Amino acid sequence: DARDYTSLPWDDRDYLDEINANVCGLRIGLLTDMGFGVPVQPEIRSLIEAAAGVLASLGAVVTPMPPIFDTDPEPDFDRMGQAYGWADFSALSPERQGLVLPAIADWCRRGERMLATDFTRAEVGIAQTRRRVIAAGAAYDYLISPTMGIEPYPAEAPWSADGTQHNPFLFGYRLVVWFG
């Protein structure tokens, strides 16, 4: 998305050109537990493990990975997200702000009162998280994990009191791309 400054530049390669490439010998890490967040639902875990099994049957070396985290790094991401969220939300007209789900609006408003030191601490924590994620994947050519560990839910569902605890897999890897 060209509006997202964190997006990678356009890549015009045709990914289908190599669709029949051999996976034999590729080192693939199987990550089903980040070490925080809600546990992966059994149905989701089963699908990811089945996909990994297909890759292994085609000759890839699939290795289960231990959790990457032993503490929850999400609060740093949450604080940084509130700061950015407030910047975007506060620029909306009152009418447009009124269209935002109340829980999301309240979350954005918490960014208004954030001190620069809090934002800086969050960015330092995010940098540590990023280093940890990169180090965990360094031994592999590719990682396979769920995108989210839970079944989809309606977009208008209430925001979880646990922030992004429902998607620890997106959280960690978004940071690698975002700040890459």
C-alpha positions as CSV (number, residue, x, y, z in Angstrom):
1,D,0.0,0.0,0.0
2,A,1.7,3.2,-1.2
3,R,0.1,5.1,1.7
4,D,2.0,3.0,4.2
5,Y,5.5,4.3,4.5
6,T,6.5,0.9,6.0
7,S,5.5,-1.1,3.0
8,L,8.2,-2.6,0.9
9,P,8.8,-1.1,-2.5
10,W,6.9,-2.6,-5.4
11,D,8.3,-5.8,-6.6
12,D,7.3,-6.7,-10.1
13,R,8.6,-10.2,-10.2
14,D,6.2,-13.0,-11.1
15,Y,6.1,-15.3,-8.1
16,L,4.4,-18.0,-10.2
17,D,7.6,-18.4,-12.3
18,E,9.1,-20.5,-9.6
19,I,5.9,-22.2,-8.5
20,N,7.3,-25.7,-9.3
21,A,10.7,-25.1,-7.7
22,N,12.0,-27.8,-5.5
23,V,11.8,-27.4,-1.7
24,C,14.2,-30.3,-1.1
25,G,16.7,-29.3,1.5
26,L,15.1,-26.0,2.5
27,R,15.3,-25.4,6.2
28,I,11.9,-24.5,7.5
29,G,11.1,-23.5,11.1
30,L,7.7,-24.6,12.4
31,L,6.5,-21.9,14.9
32,T,3.2,-22.6,16.6
33,D,3.9,-20.8,20.0
34,M,5.4,-17.3,20.3
35,G,5.5,-17.6,24.1
36,F,2.8,-15.0,24.7
37,G,-0.7,-14.3,23.5
38,V,-3.7,-16.6,23.4
39,P,-2.9,-20.2,22.6
40,V,-3.2,-21.4,19.0
41,Q,-6.6,-23.1,18.6
42,P,-6.3,-26.9,17.9
43,E,-7.9,-26.5,14.4
44,I,-5.4,-23.8,13.4
45,R,-2.5,-25.8,14.8
46,S,-3.6,-28.9,12.9
47,L,-3.7,-26.9,9.6
48,I,-0.3,-25.4,10.1
49,E,1.2,-28.8,11.0
50,A,-0.4,-30.4,8.0
51,A,1.1,-27.7,5.7
52,A,4.5,-28.3,7.3
53,G,4.0,-32.1,6.7
54,V,3.4,-31.4,3.0
55,L,6.7,-29.4,2.8
56,A,8.5,-32.2,4.7
57,S,7.1,-34.8,2.3
58,L,8.5,-32.8,-0.6
59,G,12.0,-32.9,1.0
60,A,12.1,-29.8,3.1
61,V,13.8,-30.1,6.6
62,V,11.0,-28.9,8.9
63,T,12.1,-28.3,12.5
64,P,9.7,-27.3,15.3
65,M,10.8,-24.1,16.9
66,P,10.6,-23.2,20.6
67,P,8.7,-20.1,21.6
68,I,10.6,-16.9,20.8
69,F,9.5,-15.0,23.9
70,D,9.5,-15.7,27.6
71,T,7.9,-12.4,28.4
72,D,5.2,-10.4,26.6
73,P,6.6,-7.7,24.3
74,E,3.1,-6.6,23.2
75,P,2.8,-3.6,25.6
76,D,5.6,-1.8,23.7
77,F,3.9,-2.3,20.4
78,D,0.6,-1.2,22.0
79,R,2.0,2.0,23.3
80,M,3.7,2.8,20.0
81,G,0.4,2.0,18.1
82,Q,-1.5,4.3,20.4
83,A,0.8,7.2,19.6
84,Y,0.4,6.6,15.8
85,G,-3.3,5.9,16.3
86,W,-3.8,9.2,18.1
87,A,-2.0,11.1,15.4
88,D,-4.3,9.7,12.7
89,F,-7.5,9.7,14.9
90,S,-7.0,13.3,16.0
91,A,-6.7,14.5,12.4
92,L,-10.2,13.2,11.6
93,S,-13.2,15.5,11.7
94,P,-15.5,15.0,14.7
95,E,-18.0,13.4,12.4
96,R,-15.4,10.8,11.2
97,Q,-14.2,10.2,14.7
98,G,-17.8,9.3,15.6
99,L,-17.7,6.5,13.1
100,V,-14.8,4.8,14.9
101,L,-15.8,2.0,17.3
102,P,-15.8,3.4,20.8
103,A,-13.2,1.0,22.2
104,I,-10.8,1.8,19.3
105,A,-11.4,5.5,19.8
106,D,-10.7,5.3,23.5
107,W,-7.5,3.3,22.7
108,C,-6.3,6.0,20.3
109,R,-7.1,8.8,22.8
110,R,-4.6,7.2,25.3
111,G,-1.9,8.2,22.8
112,E,-2.7,11.9,23.4
113,R,-1.3,11.8,26.9
114,M,1.8,9.8,26.1
115,L,5.1,11.3,27.2
116,A,8.1,11.3,24.8
117,T,9.9,9.1,27.3
118,D,7.1,6.5,27.2
119,F,7.3,6.5,23.4
120,T,11.1,6.2,23.4
121,R,10.9,3.3,25.9
122,A,8.4,1.6,23.6
123,E,10.6,2.0,20.6
124,V,13.6,0.6,22.5
125,G,11.5,-2.4,23.5
126,I,10.4,-2.8,19.9
127,A,14.0,-2.8,18.7
128,Q,14.8,-5.6,21.2
129,T,11.7,-7.5,20.0
130,R,12.8,-7.1,16.4
131,R,16.3,-8.4,17.2
132,R,14.9,-11.4,19.0
133,V,12.6,-12.3,16.1
134,I,15.4,-12.0,13.6
135,A,17.7,-14.1,15.7
136,A,15.1,-16.8,16.2
137,G,14.6,-17.2,12.4
138,A,18.3,-16.9,11.4
139,A,18.8,-20.7,11.2
140,Y,16.0,-21.2,8.7
141,D,15.4,-20.4,5.1
142,Y,11.7,-19.9,5.8
143,L,9.3,-20.0,8.8
144,I,5.8,-21.4,8.8
145,S,3.4,-20.3,11.4
146,P,-0.3,-19.3,11.7
147,T,-1.1,-15.8,10.7
148,M,-3.5,-15.7,13.7
149,G,-3.9,-18.4,16.3
150,I,-7.7,-18.1,16.4
151,E,-10.6,-18.4,14.0
152,P,-11.7,-15.1,12.3
153,Y,-14.1,-12.9,14.2
154,P,-16.4,-10.1,13.0
155,A,-14.6,-6.8,12.4
156,E,-17.2,-5.0,14.6
157,A,-16.6,-7.3,17.5
158,P,-15.4,-5.5,20.7
159,W,-11.7,-4.8,20.9
160,S,-10.1,-7.3,23.2
161,A,-9.0,-6.1,26.6
162,D,-5.8,-7.9,25.9
163,G,-4.8,-5.7,22.9
164,T,-3.2,-7.7,20.2
165,Q,-2.9,-10.9,22.3
166,H,-5.0,-12.7,19.6
167,N,-2.3,-12.3,16.9
168,P,1.2,-12.7,18.4
169,F,2.5,-14.1,15.1
170,L,1.6,-11.0,13.1
171,F,2.9,-8.7,15.8
172,G,6.5,-10.0,15.8
173,Y,6.9,-10.3,12.1
174,R,5.2,-7.0,11.3
175,L,8.0,-5.4,13.4
176,V,10.7,-7.0,11.3
177,V,9.2,-5.6,8.1
178,W,8.0,-2.3,9.6
179,F,11.3,-1.3,11.0
180,G,13.4,-3.2,8.5
